Amino acid sequence: MIPLSVLDLAPVPAGQHPGQALRNTVALAQRAEALGYRRYWLAEHHNMVGIASAATAVVIGLVAGNTHSMRIGSGGIMLPNHAPLVIAEQFGTLEALYPRRIDLGLGRAPGTDQLTAYALRRTLEGNVDDFPRDVQELQAYFAETTDDQHVKAVPGAGLNVPIWILGSSLYGAQLAAALGLPYAFASHFAPAALMQAIELYRDRFQPSEQLDQPYVMLGCNVCAADTNEEGRRLRSSHQLSTLNLRRGRPGLLPPPVDDLERQLSGAERAVLEEVGSCTFVGDAQTVRDGLESFVAQTGANELIIASQIYDPAARIRSYEITANIGIEQSL
C-alpha cells in the first residue's frame, strides 16, 4: 500500500483561537499515529489569522512530544525567511530530542505577503541562486564537522536531518533532482505544473548520500465522510477560505455551508476548479477511486493529505476513512 502522511496547517476555525487550534493539532496527530500515517508535517505561514503554525519548529516539537513513533516535520520551512544556521540549530535540537523522527521540508516562497516578509527578514534583497546555496549550507551544518570549520550547529552537526525540497513549479523539481533529495509537490493548491515537474525530477535525478533514487510525495486535499453529500458540505469551508485568500481577505476557517455551488459566480467556480483538481471528496469508495486514479496517473511514492475541515471531529473522521481505504502503489 502506498504510504499516507498528514499535512496540517493548524487551522483556526471561526469561533476558536490559536491555542485551541494547536490542541486540535495534537489530537489529530495522536490519532494519525494510531492509524498508521507515516509522517505529520506542519507548514510555515505568517500574518494569517486562520493558521496557527507560524512558529513551525515550536509546533513540531509540541507534536513530537505528544506522539511516539511517527515522523514529524515541516511542509515546509520557508528557508529565505531564516538564516540556515538558525534552522540547523532548531531542527538539530528537534532531532536530538526525537532521534530519527524529524523531517525538514524546505520551500523558497515567503509563505506570506511582501510587507510581512520584510518584517521577517528586514530585507528583500536576494537572487535566484540564494536558495540552492542556503540549502547546501544547511546540509553542511548537519554533516560531520571538520577541523577547520569555524561555525558549527550545536545541536545539529553530524545528525544528518533528512532534507526535502518542496515546490509547485519546475524550479524545485530541478533543484531536488540536482541535489539528490526527495521532492514534495504542492499539488493540493498549485497543480498546474504537476506532471511536468514529476517528469523533470525523475529524468534529471542524481543519486546522493541521502537518496539513491527519485522519491516523490504529492499533496492532495481530502474531505472524506460517510456520504458524498456530507463530504461536499465539509469541503465548503476550504473553498470559502480559498476564495477569501484570493480576494486578499484571509481569515479564520469558516463553517461549512449547504449547496455552496449554487452560490458561486462563474469566476469563483473557475478559481476553485483551477486549484482543486487534486481534491477528493465524498464517501470511502468515492475517495478511494479518486486517489487510485491519481496514483496511477502520477506514480507517486507517497501521498500527503491536507484536510481543511471546520469541525475537528469531522477532520479526524476524514483521516480515519482515508487511512482505511488502502491505495496500491503504482508500478
matplotlib code that plots the C-alpha trace (Angstrom):
import matplotlib.pyplot as plt

x = [0.0, 1.2, 2.3, 0.0, 1.0, -0.7, -0.2, -1.6, -1.9, -3.2, -6.3, -8.1, -11.9, -14.1, -15.1, -11.9, -8.4, -4.8, -4.4, -7.4, -6.2, -2.9, -4.6, -6.7, -3.4, -2.1, -5.3, -5.2, -1.5, -2.1, -5.0, -3.0, -0.2, -2.6, -4.0, -0.5, 0.2, 3.9, 4.6, 3.0, 4.1, 3.3, 3.5, 5.1, 2.7, 2.8, 0.2, -2.7, -5.2, -6.6, -3.3, -1.6, 1.7, 3.8, 6.4, 6.8, 9.7, 7.9, 4.8, 6.8, 8.3, 4.8, 3.6, 6.7, 6.5, 2.9, 3.5, 5.9, 7.0, 5.5, 7.9, 7.2, 8.4, 7.9, 6.0, 7.7, 10.1, 10.4, 14.2, 14.5, 12.9, 15.7, 19.5, 20.4, 22.3, 19.1, 17.2, 20.1, 20.1, 16.3, 16.0, 19.2, 17.6, 14.4, 16.5, 18.5, 15.2, 13.4, 16.0, 15.2, 11.8, 12.4, 12.0, 13.0, 11.0, 12.2, 10.5, 11.6, 8.4, 7.9, 4.7, 3.1, 2.8, 5.6, 5.2, 5.3, 8.2, 10.1, 9.2, 10.6, 13.8, 14.4, 15.5, 14.0, 17.3, 18.5, 18.6, 17.6, 20.9, 20.4, 18.0, 20.3, 23.3, 21.3, 20.1, 23.7, 24.8, 22.2, 23.3, 26.8, 25.7, 24.1, 27.2, 30.1, 32.3, 35.8, 38.9, 38.9, 35.1, 34.7, 30.8, 29.0, 25.3, 25.0, 22.9, 22.8, 26.3, 26.5, 22.8, 22.0, 18.4, 16.6, 16.0, 13.2, 12.7, 9.1, 7.8, 4.9, 6.9, 9.8, 12.4, 12.1, 12.0, 15.3, 16.9, 15.7, 17.0, 20.4, 21.0, 19.5, 16.8, 13.2, 10.7, 7.3, 5.0, 2.2, -0.5, -3.0, -3.1, -1.0, -1.5, -0.8, 2.8, 2.4, 3.1, 5.9, 7.6, 7.5, 8.9, 11.7, 12.6, 12.8, 14.7, 17.4, 17.7, 21.3, 21.8, 23.2, 24.3, 20.7, 18.8, 19.8, 16.7, 13.9, 11.2, 8.0, 5.4, 2.3, -0.1, -3.8, -6.9, -9.3, -12.7, -13.9, -17.2, -19.9, -21.7, -20.8, -23.2, -21.6, -18.1, -19.1, -20.6, -17.4, -15.3, -17.1, -15.1, -11.9, -13.5, -14.7, -11.2, -9.6, -11.8, -11.2, -7.5, -7.7, -9.7, -6.9, -9.0, -7.6, -9.4, -10.5, -11.6, -15.3, -18.0, -19.4, -22.5, -25.0, -25.2, -22.2, -22.0, -25.3, -24.0, -20.8, -20.2, -18.7, -15.4, -15.4, -16.1, -13.2, -10.8, -11.8, -11.6, -8.1, -6.7, -8.8, -8.1, -6.1, -9.0, -11.0, -14.3, -17.0, -17.5, -14.9, -15.5, -15.5, -12.3, -10.6, -11.5, -10.1, -6.9, -6.3, -6.6, -4.3, -1.6, -1.9, -1.5, 1.4, 3.3, 3.5, 5.7, 3.7, 0.7, 0.4, -3.2, -4.5, -8.0, -9.1, -12.3, -14.0, -15.1, -12.1, -14.0, -15.1, -11.4, -10.3, -13.1, -11.9, -8.4, -9.8, -11.8, -8.8, -6.4, -8.7, -9.0, -5.7, -4.3, -2.0, 1.3, 1.6, 4.4]
y = [0.0, 3.5, 5.4, 8.2, 11.2, 14.3, 17.9, 20.1, 23.9, 24.0, 25.8, 28.2, 27.6, 30.6, 31.0, 29.4, 30.7, 29.6, 27.7, 25.5, 25.1, 23.7, 21.4, 20.2, 19.5, 17.4, 15.4, 14.8, 13.8, 11.3, 9.7, 9.8, 7.9, 5.3, 5.0, 4.3, 7.6, 7.7, 11.4, 14.5, 17.8, 21.4, 24.5, 27.9, 30.8, 34.3, 37.1, 34.7, 34.6, 31.3, 29.4, 28.7, 27.1, 30.2, 29.2, 25.9, 24.3, 25.0, 23.3, 20.4, 20.0, 20.1, 17.3, 15.2, 15.4, 14.1, 11.2, 8.3, 6.9, 8.8, 11.1, 14.8, 17.6, 20.8, 21.1, 23.4, 25.8, 28.8, 29.0, 32.6, 33.8, 32.4, 32.1, 28.5, 28.2, 29.1, 26.3, 23.9, 24.6, 24.4, 21.1, 19.8, 20.4, 18.6, 15.6, 15.5, 15.3, 12.9, 10.8, 9.5, 11.1, 14.6, 15.7, 19.1, 20.1, 23.4, 25.9, 29.1, 31.1, 33.6, 32.0, 35.4, 38.9, 41.2, 43.5, 40.6, 39.1, 42.3, 42.3, 38.8, 39.4, 43.1, 43.0, 41.5, 41.7, 38.4, 36.4, 33.0, 31.5, 32.2, 29.3, 26.5, 27.9, 28.1, 24.5, 23.4, 25.5, 23.8, 20.3, 21.2, 22.2, 18.7, 16.9, 15.8, 18.8, 19.3, 20.5, 23.8, 24.5, 27.7, 27.8, 24.7, 23.9, 22.7, 20.6, 19.7, 18.8, 15.1, 14.5, 14.4, 15.5, 14.4, 17.3, 17.5, 20.1, 21.4, 23.1, 24.0, 24.7, 23.3, 25.2, 22.9, 19.8, 20.8, 21.6, 18.4, 16.3, 18.1, 17.6, 14.1, 14.9, 13.7, 16.0, 17.0, 18.8, 21.1, 19.7, 20.3, 24.0, 24.5, 21.5, 23.2, 22.0, 18.7, 16.2, 18.2, 18.7, 15.0, 14.0, 16.6, 15.5, 11.8, 12.4, 14.6, 12.9, 12.5, 10.0, 11.4, 10.2, 10.8, 9.2, 6.7, 7.0, 9.6, 9.8, 11.8, 12.8, 14.6, 16.8, 16.4, 17.6, 15.0, 15.6, 12.1, 11.5, 8.8, 10.2, 12.1, 14.9, 15.3, 15.3, 18.1, 20.1, 19.7, 20.8, 24.2, 25.5, 25.1, 26.5, 29.6, 30.0, 29.8, 32.4, 34.8, 34.4, 35.1, 38.3, 39.4, 38.8, 35.7, 34.9, 32.2, 28.9, 29.4, 26.9, 24.8, 25.8, 23.8, 23.9, 26.3, 25.6, 27.4, 30.5, 30.9, 33.1, 31.6, 33.3, 31.8, 28.3, 28.7, 29.7, 26.6, 24.3, 25.6, 24.9, 21.9, 19.4, 17.3, 17.2, 14.1, 14.5, 12.0, 8.6, 6.0, 4.5, 7.8, 8.9, 5.6, 5.8, 9.3, 8.5, 5.3, 7.2, 10.0, 7.5, 5.6, 8.8, 10.2, 7.1, 8.9, 7.2, 8.7, 11.0, 13.8, 14.6, 18.0, 18.3, 21.8, 20.8, 23.2, 20.6, 19.0, 15.7, 15.6, 16.3, 13.3, 11.2, 12.2, 10.9, 7.7, 7.0, 7.8, 5.6, 2.6, 2.9, 1.2, 2.6, 0.3, 1.7, 2.1, 0.1]
z = [0.0, -0.8, 2.4, 3.5, 5.5, 7.0, 6.1, 8.8, 8.6, 12.2, 11.0, 13.4, 13.0, 13.3, 17.0, 18.3, 19.0, 18.2, 21.5, 20.7, 17.1, 18.4, 20.8, 17.8, 16.0, 18.9, 18.9, 15.2, 15.3, 18.0, 16.1, 12.8, 14.5, 15.7, 12.2, 10.7, 8.9, 8.1, 8.8, 10.1, 8.6, 9.6, 7.4, 7.9, 7.2, 8.6, 9.2, 8.6, 11.4, 10.3, 10.6, 13.9, 12.8, 12.1, 14.7, 12.9, 14.7, 18.0, 16.9, 15.5, 19.0, 20.5, 18.2, 18.5, 22.3, 22.2, 19.8, 19.9, 16.5, 13.6, 11.7, 12.4, 10.1, 8.1, 5.0, 4.9, 6.4, 4.1, 4.1, 2.7, 5.9, 8.0, 8.3, 7.5, 10.8, 12.8, 11.0, 11.5, 15.3, 15.5, 13.7, 15.2, 18.6, 17.5, 16.1, 19.4, 21.4, 19.0, 17.2, 13.7, 13.7, 12.3, 8.6, 7.2, 4.2, 2.6, 0.3, -1.2, -1.1, 1.7, 3.0, 3.4, 1.8, 0.9, 3.9, 6.3, 4.5, 5.1, 8.8, 9.0, 7.0, 7.3, 3.6, 0.4, -1.5, -3.0, -6.2, -7.6, -6.5, -2.8, -2.2, -3.6, -1.7, 1.5, 1.1, 0.6, 3.6, 5.7, 4.5, 5.6, 9.1, 9.5, 8.3, 10.5, 11.4, 10.1, 12.0, 10.1, 10.5, 12.5, 12.6, 13.9, 14.5, 18.1, 18.2, 14.6, 13.5, 12.4, 12.8, 9.1, 9.4, 6.2, 3.9, 1.4, -1.4, -1.7, -4.8, -7.0, -10.1, -12.2, -10.1, -7.0, -9.2, -10.8, -7.5, -5.8, -8.8, -8.9, -5.1, -5.0, -2.5, -2.1, -3.7, -2.4, -4.9, -3.7, -6.0, -3.2, -4.1, -7.2, -9.5, -12.9, -13.4, -11.6, -14.4, -16.0, -12.6, -11.8, -15.1, -14.9, -11.4, -12.3, -15.6, -14.0, -10.6, -9.4, -6.6, -3.3, 0.1, 1.3, -1.5, -4.3, -6.5, -7.0, -4.4, -5.0, -2.4, -3.7, -1.8, -2.2, -0.4, 1.0, 2.6, 3.4, 5.1, 5.5, 2.4, -0.7, 0.3, 3.7, 2.1, -0.3, 2.6, 4.7, 1.7, 1.5, 4.4, 2.5, -0.7, 1.1, 2.7, -0.7, -2.1, 0.8, 0.4, -3.4, -2.5, -0.2, 2.9, 4.6, 7.8, 10.2, 8.7, 8.1, 9.0, 6.2, 4.2, 2.2, -1.6, -1.9, -5.7, -6.2, -4.5, -6.6, -9.6, -12.7, -11.9, -8.4, -9.8, -12.2, -9.4, -7.3, -10.3, -11.0, -7.6, -6.7, -9.4, -6.8, -4.4, -3.5, -1.7, -0.6, 0.9, 1.2, -2.2, -4.0, -2.3, -3.0, -6.7, -6.9, -5.1, -7.0, -10.3, -9.0, -8.0, -11.3, -13.2, -11.3, -9.9, -6.6, -4.0, -1.1, -0.6, 1.9, 2.8, 3.7, 5.1, 5.9, 7.8, 10.2, 12.8, 14.5, 15.0, 11.3, 10.4, 12.4, 10.9, 7.4, 8.1, 9.6, 6.5, 4.3, 6.3, 5.9, 2.2, 1.2, -2.0, -4.0, -5.2, -9.0, -10.6]

ax = plt.figure().add_subplot(projection="3d")
ax.plot(x, y, z, "-o")
ax.set_aspect("equal")
plt.show()
